[in-house]
Amino acid sequence: MVKHKMFTNCFLCFSLKTGFLKWKPDYDSAATEYGKAAVAFKNAKQFDQAREACLREAEAHENNKALFHAAKAYEQAGMMLKEMQRLPEAVQLIEKASMMYLENGTPDTAAIALERAGKLIENVSPEKAVQLYQQAASVFENEERLRQALEMLGKASRLLVRGRRLDEAALSLQKEKSIYKEIENYPTCYKKTIAQVLVHLHRNDYVAAERCVRESYSIPGFNGSEDCAALEQLLEGYDQQDQDQVSEVCNSPLFKYMDNDYAKLGLTLVVPGGGIKKKSPNAAQDKARGPAAAGSHADEEEDEYSGGLC
């Protein structure tokens, strides 16, 4: 390792040095040697030295106007920082790489880099991960790679729900639903409508939840589907403050087998007013008086018509 490092340093001095017969530094050769050094340091698990070599490689590529290779080197430097658990710094370098990929005209690679950065930071900073996933989705959408864009939007929506950023989650879900409708994946639109309604009800916005269902009637096949019937039953129970009915819907397989973040919204949904099921005045009085009163009330109803309608 030491011999390799000494040889590399000597070679780099020669490559970058200018003179009477050599007017321009040989950045290409320098980049190659820095790349070799980075691999050697990485294999020896000397990650900080590997990071430094990657940064120098990236700089040499930039000086040589090779943006794609420079971006790759910055991305590798970010991965070395990941190995050292310096995740925010790693994400910064990968974001820089993604910008260079875009400048180079390789947007797909840029979006993939942004997704990788999102995965790195998701458990440390969900807010940053949401931003990265949304940026990746935007790049994919601009390239008309809608399925990949939906995957990124889905990750962002779930993180927003998990972080109780429900206003933003509602907007993100609406974006997902619009694209699913555009590609004519109608059954998934139904599922996104369920997720939207749950989010709106957790926001205590019954009007938005009802409007969401009403607007979904325009989606082919929604009206008459089990999703539609369940949502109508859910809204009815919520509006009537019937916790039993709401819980019954939210514990149905249709809701329980959604993505965990949305299933949890259903299981924790509480109607306004504490969810006390309304009972008839007679039932309440009978309960207070006991079984005899209940029987007496039934007899009174029977006696009322004992002589016939006349």
Contacts in CASP RR format, 6 or more apart in sequence:
PFRMAT RR
TARGET T0000
AUTHOR 0000-0000-0000
METHOD contacts of the structure
MODEL  1
MVKHKMFTNCFLCFSLKTGFLKWKPDYDSAATEYGKAAVAFKNAKQFDQA
REACLREAEAHENNKALFHAAKAYEQAGMMLKEMQRLPEAVQLIEKASMM
YLENGTPDTAAIALERAGKLIENVSPEKAVQLYQQAASVFENEERLRQAL
EMLGKASRLLVRGRRLDEAALSLQKEKSIYKEIENYPTCYKKTIAQVLVH
LHRNDYVAAERCVRESYSIPGFNGSEDCAALEQLLEGYDQQDQDQVSEVC
NSPLFKYMDNDYAKLGLTLVVPGGGIKKKSPNAAQDKARGPAAAGSHADE
EEDEYSGGLC
1 40 0 8 1.000
1 44 0 8 1.000
4 36 0 8 1.000
4 37 0 8 1.000
4 40 0 8 1.000
5 37 0 8 1.000
5 40 0 8 1.000
8 33 0 8 1.000
8 34 0 8 1.000
8 36 0 8 1.000
8 37 0 8 1.000
11 29 0 8 1.000
11 33 0 8 1.000
12 30 0 8 1.000
12 33 0 8 1.000
12 34 0 8 1.000
15 25 0 8 1.000
15 26 0 8 1.000
15 27 0 8 1.000
15 29 0 8 1.000
15 30 0 8 1.000
15 33 0 8 1.000
16 25 0 8 1.000
16 26 0 8 1.000
16 27 0 8 1.000
16 30 0 8 1.000
17 25 0 8 1.000
18 24 0 8 1.000
18 25 0 8 1.000
25 63 0 8 1.000
27 60 0 8 1.000
27 61 0 8 1.000
27 63 0 8 1.000
27 64 0 8 1.000
28 60 0 8 1.000
28 64 0 8 1.000
28 66 0 8 1.000
30 56 0 8 1.000
30 60 0 8 1.000
31 57 0 8 1.000
31 60 0 8 1.000
31 61 0 8 1.000
31 64 0 8 1.000
31 66 0 8 1.000
31 69 0 8 1.000
31 73 0 8 1.000
34 53 0 8 1.000
34 54 0 8 1.000
34 56 0 8 1.000
34 57 0 8 1.000
34 60 0 8 1.000
34 73 0 8 1.000
35 53 0 8 1.000
35 54 0 8 1.000
35 57 0 8 1.000
35 73 0 8 1.000
37 49 0 8 1.000
37 53 0 8 1.000
38 50 0 8 1.000
38 53 0 8 1.000
38 54 0 8 1.000
38 57 0 8 1.000
38 73 0 8 1.000
38 76 0 8 1.000
38 80 0 8 1.000
39 50 0 8 1.000
41 47 0 8 1.000
41 49 0 8 1.000
41 50 0 8 1.000
41 53 0 8 1.000
42 50 0 8 1.000
42 80 0 8 1.000
47 80 0 8 1.000
47 81 0 8 1.000
47 83 0 8 1.000
47 84 0 8 1.000
48 80 0 8 1.000
48 84 0 8 1.000
50 80 0 8 1.000
51 77 0 8 1.000
51 78 0 8 1.000
51 80 0 8 1.000
51 81 0 8 1.000
51 84 0 8 1.000
54 73 0 8 1.000
54 74 0 8 1.000
54 76 0 8 1.000
54 77 0 8 1.000
54 78 0 8 1.000
54 80 0 8 1.000
55 73 0 8 1.000
55 74 0 8 1.000
55 77 0 8 1.000
57 73 0 8 1.000
58 70 0 8 1.000
58 71 0 8 1.000
58 73 0 8 1.000
58 74 0 8 1.000
58 77 0 8 1.000
59 70 0 8 1.000
61 67 0 8 1.000
61 69 0 8 1.000
61 70 0 8 1.000
61 73 0 8 1.000
62 70 0 8 1.000
67 100 0 8 1.000
67 101 0 8 1.000
67 103 0 8 1.000
67 104 0 8 1.000
68 100 0 8 1.000
68 101 0 8 1.000
68 104 0 8 1.000
68 106 0 8 1.000
68 109 0 8 1.000
70 100 0 8 1.000
71 96 0 8 1.000
71 97 0 8 1.000
71 98 0 8 1.000
71 100 0 8 1.000
71 101 0 8 1.000
71 104 0 8 1.000
71 109 0 8 1.000
71 113 0 8 1.000
72 97 0 8 1.000
74 93 0 8 1.000
74 94 0 8 1.000
74 96 0 8 1.000
74 97 0 8 1.000
74 100 0 8 1.000
75 93 0 8 1.000
75 94 0 8 1.000
75 97 0 8 1.000
75 113 0 8 1.000
77 93 0 8 1.000
78 89 0 8 1.000
78 90 0 8 1.000
78 93 0 8 1.000
78 94 0 8 1.000
79 90 0 8 1.000
81 87 0 8 1.000
81 89 0 8 1.000
81 90 0 8 1.000
81 93 0 8 1.000
82 90 0 8 1.000
82 120 0 8 1.000
87 120 0 8 1.000
87 121 0 8 1.000
87 124 0 8 1.000
88 121 0 8 1.000
88 124 0 8 1.000
88 125 0 8 1.000
88 128 0 8 1.000
90 117 0 8 1.000
90 120 0 8 1.000
91 117 0 8 1.000
91 118 0 8 1.000
91 120 0 8 1.000
91 121 0 8 1.000
91 128 0 8 1.000
91 132 0 8 1.000
94 113 0 8 1.000
94 114 0 8 1.000
94 116 0 8 1.000
94 117 0 8 1.000
94 120 0 8 1.000
95 113 0 8 1.000
95 114 0 8 1.000
95 117 0 8 1.000
95 132 0 8 1.000
97 113 0 8 1.000
98 110 0 8 1.000
98 111 0 8 1.000
98 113 0 8 1.000
98 114 0 8 1.000
98 117 0 8 1.000
98 135 0 8 1.000
99 110 0 8 1.000
101 107 0 8 1.000
101 109 0 8 1.000
101 110 0 8 1.000
101 113 0 8 1.000
102 110 0 8 1.000
102 139 0 8 1.000
107 139 0 8 1.000
107 142 0 8 1.000
107 143 0 8 1.000
108 139 0 8 1.000
108 140 0 8 1.000
108 143 0 8 1.000
108 145 0 8 1.000
110 139 0 8 1.000
111 136 0 8 1.000
111 139 0 8 1.000
111 140 0 8 1.000
111 143 0 8 1.000
111 145 0 8 1.000
111 148 0 8 1.000
111 152 0 8 1.000
112 136 0 8 1.000
114 132 0 8 1.000
114 133 0 8 1.000
114 135 0 8 1.000
114 136 0 8 1.000
114 139 0 8 1.000
115 132 0 8 1.000
115 133 0 8 1.000
115 136 0 8 1.000
115 152 0 8 1.000
117 132 0 8 1.000
118 128 0 8 1.000
118 129 0 8 1.000
118 132 0 8 1.000
118 133 0 8 1.000
119 129 0 8 1.000
121 128 0 8 1.000
121 129 0 8 1.000
121 132 0 8 1.000
122 129 0 8 1.000
122 159 0 8 1.000
126 159 0 8 1.000
126 162 0 8 1.000
126 163 0 8 1.000
129 155 0 8 1.000
129 159 0 8 1.000
130 156 0 8 1.000
130 159 0 8 1.000
130 160 0 8 1.000
130 165 0 8 1.000
130 168 0 8 1.000
133 152 0 8 1.000
133 153 0 8 1.000
133 154 0 8 1.000
133 155 0 8 1.000
133 156 0 8 1.000
133 159 0 8 1.000
134 152 0 8 1.000
134 153 0 8 1.000
134 156 0 8 1.000
134 172 0 8 1.000
136 152 0 8 1.000
137 149 0 8 1.000
137 150 0 8 1.000
137 152 0 8 1.000
137 153 0 8 1.000
137 156 0 8 1.000
138 149 0 8 1.000
140 146 0 8 1.000
140 148 0 8 1.000
140 149 0 8 1.000
140 152 0 8 1.000
141 149 0 8 1.000
141 179 0 8 1.000
146 179 0 8 1.000
146 182 0 8 1.000
146 183 0 8 1.000
147 183 0 8 1.000
149 179 0 8 1.000
150 176 0 8 1.000
150 179 0 8 1.000
150 180 0 8 1.000
153 172 0 8 1.000
153 175 0 8 1.000
153 176 0 8 1.000
153 179 0 8 1.000
154 172 0 8 1.000
154 176 0 8 1.000
156 172 0 8 1.000
157 169 0 8 1.000
157 172 0 8 1.000
157 173 0 8 1.000
157 176 0 8 1.000
157 195 0 8 1.000
158 259 0 8 1.000
158 261 0 8 1.000
158 262 0 8 1.000
160 166 0 8 1.000
160 168 0 8 1.000
160 169 0 8 1.000
160 172 0 8 1.000
161 169 0 8 1.000
161 195 0 8 1.000
161 199 0 8 1.000
161 261 0 8 1.000
161 262 0 8 1.000
161 265 0 8 1.000
162 261 0 8 1.000
166 199 0 8 1.000
166 202 0 8 1.000
166 203 0 8 1.000
167 203 0 8 1.000
169 199 0 8 1.000
170 196 0 8 1.000
170 199 0 8 1.000
170 200 0 8 1.000
170 203 0 8 1.000
170 208 0 8 1.000
173 192 0 8 1.000
173 195 0 8 1.000
173 196 0 8 1.000
173 199 0 8 1.000
174 196 0 8 1.000
176 192 0 8 1.000
177 189 0 8 1.000
177 192 0 8 1.000
177 193 0 8 1.000
177 196 0 8 1.000
180 186 0 8 1.000
180 188 0 8 1.000
180 189 0 8 1.000
180 192 0 8 1.000
181 189 0 8 1.000
181 219 0 8 1.000
186 219 0 8 1.000
186 220 0 8 1.000
186 221 0 8 1.000
186 222 0 8 1.000
189 216 0 8 1.000
189 219 0 8 1.000
189 222 0 8 1.000
190 216 0 8 1.000
190 219 0 8 1.000
190 222 0 8 1.000
190 225 0 8 1.000
190 227 0 8 1.000
190 228 0 8 1.000
191 227 0 8 1.000
191 258 0 8 1.000
193 212 0 8 1.000
193 213 0 8 1.000
193 216 0 8 1.000
193 219 0 8 1.000
193 222 0 8 1.000
193 227 0 8 1.000
193 231 0 8 1.000
194 227 0 8 1.000
194 230 0 8 1.000
194 231 0 8 1.000
194 254 0 8 1.000
194 255 0 8 1.000
194 258 0 8 1.000
194 262 0 8 1.000
195 258 0 8 1.000
195 259 0 8 1.000
195 262 0 8 1.000
195 265 0 8 1.000
196 209 0 8 1.000
196 212 0 8 1.000
197 209 0 8 1.000
197 212 0 8 1.000
197 213 0 8 1.000
197 231 0 8 1.000
197 234 0 8 1.000
197 235 0 8 1.000
198 262 0 8 1.000
198 265 0 8 1.000
198 266 0 8 1.000
198 269 0 8 1.000
199 265 0 8 1.000
200 206 0 8 1.000
200 208 0 8 1.000
200 209 0 8 1.000
200 212 0 8 1.000
201 209 0 8 1.000
201 234 0 8 1.000
201 238 0 8 1.000
201 269 0 8 1.000
202 265 0 8 1.000
202 268 0 8 1.000
202 269 0 8 1.000
204 272 0 8 1.000
206 235 0 8 1.000
206 238 0 8 1.000
206 239 0 8 1.000
209 235 0 8 1.000
209 238 0 8 1.000
210 235 0 8 1.000
213 228 0 8 1.000
213 231 0 8 1.000
213 232 0 8 1.000
213 235 0 8 1.000
216 222 0 8 1.000
216 228 0 8 1.000
217 223 0 8 1.000
217 228 0 8 1.000
222 228 0 8 1.000
226 254 0 8 1.000
227 254 0 8 1.000
230 249 0 8 1.000
230 252 0 8 1.000
230 254 0 8 1.000
230 255 0 8 1.000
233 245 0 8 1.000
233 249 0 8 1.000
234 245 0 8 1.000
234 246 0 8 1.000
234 249 0 8 1.000
234 250 0 8 1.000
236 242 0 8 1.000
236 245 0 8 1.000
237 245 0 8 1.000
237 246 0 8 1.000
237 249 0 8 1.000
237 271 0 8 1.000
238 246 0 8 1.000
238 269 0 8 1.000
238 271 0 8 1.000
238 272 0 8 1.000
240 278 0 8 1.000
241 271 0 8 1.000
241 272 0 8 1.000
241 273 0 8 1.000
241 274 0 8 1.000
241 275 0 8 1.000
241 276 0 8 1.000
241 278 0 8 1.000
242 271 0 8 1.000
242 275 0 8 1.000
242 277 0 8 1.000
242 278 0 8 1.000
243 270 0 8 1.000
243 271 0 8 1.000
243 274 0 8 1.000
243 275 0 8 1.000
243 276 0 8 1.000
243 277 0 8 1.000
244 277 0 8 1.000
246 269 0 8 1.000
246 271 0 8 1.000
249 255 0 8 1.000
250 256 0 8 1.000
250 266 0 8 1.000
250 267 0 8 1.000
250 269 0 8 1.000
251 267 0 8 1.000
255 262 0 8 1.000
255 263 0 8 1.000
255 266 0 8 1.000
256 263 0 8 1.000
256 267 0 8 1.000
257 263 0 8 1.000
282 297 0 8 1.000
285 293 0 8 1.000
286 293 0 8 1.000
286 294 0 8 1.000
286 295 0 8 1.000
286 297 0 8 1.000
END
